[in-house]
């Protein structure tokens, strides 16, 4: 029994926090709680962390269309002795492409939040307006260049006015 307890303390613990964070507060028992705080709700990136007896290592990966200082992925480590993350603390990723849409005529839209593997998708339906006929509900996808496929219908315009940063190299 002592062997199992000692082994479980030395075995790393894996934690995954999806884009948008955990649905409810995530708690660790006091014994396994690291002195290095792991954010539980980043809205623009996911975290995959490994908790070791003396340190924590987290890979932060940005959602599609977002970046961290010219990269979309960074691994941060924290020693439980110093309780500081290197390189620097966690921060939200910033958008380099605007995949928002603005409804400008009668219709409806519902858009998804991007993840690290899935782009923004919007379900859009347009009502008849002036010389334009109504169009059935269809799903539109935005790529990392801000291009929509298929082309957006008449009742929406691309963009939502986000403040964009430079596109990371190699994307």
C-alpha positions as CSV (number, residue, x, y, z in Angstrom):
1,X,0.0,0.0,0.0
2,X,2.8,2.4,0.8
3,X,4.4,1.6,-2.6
4,X,1.2,2.6,-4.4
5,X,0.9,5.9,-2.5
6,X,4.5,6.8,-3.1
7,X,4.1,5.9,-6.8
8,X,0.9,7.9,-7.2
9,X,2.7,11.0,-5.8
10,X,5.5,10.6,-8.2
11,X,3.3,9.9,-11.3
12,X,2.6,13.0,-13.3
13,X,-1.0,14.2,-13.4
14,X,-2.4,15.2,-16.9
15,X,-5.0,18.1,-17.1
16,X,-6.7,19.3,-20.3
17,X,-8.5,22.6,-20.3
18,X,-10.4,23.3,-23.6
19,X,-10.9,26.6,-25.4
20,X,-13.4,28.6,-23.2
21,X,-12.3,26.8,-20.0
22,X,-13.9,24.2,-17.9
23,X,-17.7,24.2,-17.6
24,X,-17.5,24.4,-13.8
25,X,-14.8,25.2,-11.2
26,X,-12.1,22.5,-11.3
27,X,-10.7,21.6,-7.9
28,X,-7.8,19.5,-6.9
29,X,-7.4,18.0,-3.4
30,X,-5.0,20.0,-1.2
31,X,-2.3,17.3,-1.5
32,X,-2.2,17.4,-5.3
33,X,-2.8,21.2,-5.7
34,X,0.3,22.7,-7.3
35,X,1.8,25.9,-6.0
36,X,1.9,27.0,-9.7
37,X,-1.6,28.3,-10.6
38,X,-3.0,27.0,-13.8
39,X,-5.7,29.2,-15.4
40,X,-9.0,27.4,-15.7
41,X,-10.7,29.7,-18.3
42,X,-8.7,31.0,-21.3
43,X,-11.3,31.9,-24.0
44,X,-8.9,31.8,-27.0
45,X,-6.6,28.8,-26.3
46,X,-6.5,25.3,-24.8
47,X,-4.1,24.1,-22.2
48,X,-2.6,20.6,-21.8
49,X,-0.7,20.5,-18.5
50,X,1.4,17.9,-16.7
51,X,1.9,18.2,-13.0
52,X,5.1,16.7,-11.7
53,X,6.2,16.5,-8.0
54,X,8.4,19.6,-8.3
55,X,7.1,21.4,-11.4
56,X,4.2,21.9,-13.8
57,X,4.5,22.0,-17.6
58,X,1.7,23.4,-19.8
59,X,1.4,23.6,-23.5
60,X,-0.8,26.6,-24.5
61,X,-2.2,26.3,-28.0
62,X,-4.2,29.1,-29.7
63,X,-7.6,28.7,-31.3
64,X,-7.6,28.9,-35.1
65,X,-7.1,32.6,-36.2
66,X,-5.4,33.6,-32.9
67,X,-1.7,34.0,-32.0
68,X,0.7,34.6,-29.1
69,X,3.6,36.8,-30.0
70,X,4.0,35.4,-33.5
71,X,3.4,31.8,-32.6
72,X,0.3,29.7,-32.0
73,X,1.8,27.3,-29.4
74,X,4.0,27.8,-26.4
75,X,5.1,25.5,-23.6
76,X,5.4,27.1,-20.2
77,X,7.0,25.6,-17.1
78,X,6.8,26.5,-13.5
79,X,9.0,25.3,-10.6
80,X,7.0,24.8,-7.4
81,X,10.0,26.2,-5.5
82,X,9.8,29.6,-7.3
83,X,6.1,29.6,-8.2
84,X,6.8,31.5,-11.4
85,X,6.1,30.6,-15.0
86,X,8.7,30.7,-17.8
87,X,8.4,32.2,-20.3
88,X,6.0,34.6,-18.5
89,X,2.5,34.1,-17.2
90,X,-0.4,32.9,-19.3
91,X,-2.2,35.4,-21.5
92,X,-5.1,35.3,-24.0
93,X,-4.2,34.7,-27.6
94,X,-5.0,37.7,-29.9
95,X,-6.8,37.5,-33.2
96,X,-4.9,37.8,-36.5
97,X,-8.0,37.2,-38.7
98,X,-11.6,38.5,-38.2
99,X,-14.0,35.7,-38.9
100,X,-17.0,37.5,-37.5
101,X,-20.0,38.4,-39.5
102,X,-22.5,41.3,-39.2
103,X,-26.2,40.8,-40.0
104,X,-27.1,43.8,-42.2
105,X,-30.6,42.8,-43.5
106,X,-33.4,40.5,-42.3
107,X,-32.2,37.0,-41.4
108,X,-30.5,35.1,-38.7
109,X,-27.0,33.8,-37.8
110,X,-25.5,31.6,-35.2
111,X,-21.7,31.3,-35.1
112,X,-19.4,28.8,-33.3
113,X,-16.3,29.7,-31.3
114,X,-13.1,28.5,-33.0
115,X,-11.1,25.7,-31.4
116,X,-7.5,24.6,-32.1
117,X,-8.8,22.2,-34.7
118,X,-12.1,23.7,-35.9
119,X,-12.6,27.1,-37.6
120,X,-15.4,29.5,-37.1
121,X,-18.7,28.2,-38.6
122,X,-21.8,30.2,-39.0
123,X,-25.3,29.0,-39.8
124,X,-26.9,31.8,-41.8
125,X,-30.4,32.2,-43.2
126,X,-31.6,35.3,-45.1
127,X,-35.1,36.7,-45.5
128,X,-36.1,38.3,-48.8
129,X,-34.9,41.9,-49.0
130,X,-35.5,44.4,-51.9
131,X,-34.4,42.5,-55.0
132,X,-32.8,39.6,-53.1
133,X,-34.7,36.4,-52.7
134,X,-34.7,34.6,-49.3
135,X,-32.0,31.9,-49.0
136,X,-32.2,28.7,-47.0
137,X,-30.2,28.2,-43.9
138,X,-26.6,27.1,-44.8
139,X,-23.4,26.6,-42.9
140,X,-20.4,28.8,-43.8
141,X,-16.8,28.2,-42.7
142,X,-14.1,30.9,-42.3
143,X,-10.4,29.9,-42.9
144,X,-7.3,31.4,-41.3
145,X,-7.1,33.9,-44.2
146,X,-10.6,35.2,-43.4
147,X,-12.1,33.7,-46.5
148,X,-15.6,32.2,-46.2
149,X,-16.7,29.0,-48.0
150,X,-19.1,29.1,-49.6
151,X,-19.3,32.9,-50.2
152,X,-21.4,34.7,-47.7
153,X,-25.0,35.6,-48.6
154,X,-26.4,39.1,-49.1
155,X,-27.8,39.6,-45.6
156,X,-24.4,39.5,-43.8
157,X,-21.1,41.3,-44.3
158,X,-17.7,39.8,-43.2
159,X,-15.9,41.2,-40.2
160,X,-16.9,42.4,-36.8
161,X,-14.4,45.2,-36.2
162,X,-11.8,43.2,-34.1
163,X,-8.5,44.8,-33.5
164,X,-6.1,42.4,-35.3
165,X,-2.4,41.6,-34.7
166,X,0.2,40.5,-37.3
167,X,-0.3,37.0,-38.7
168,X,2.3,34.6,-37.2
169,X,5.0,33.5,-39.6
170,X,4.6,30.1,-41.2
171,X,0.8,30.1,-41.2
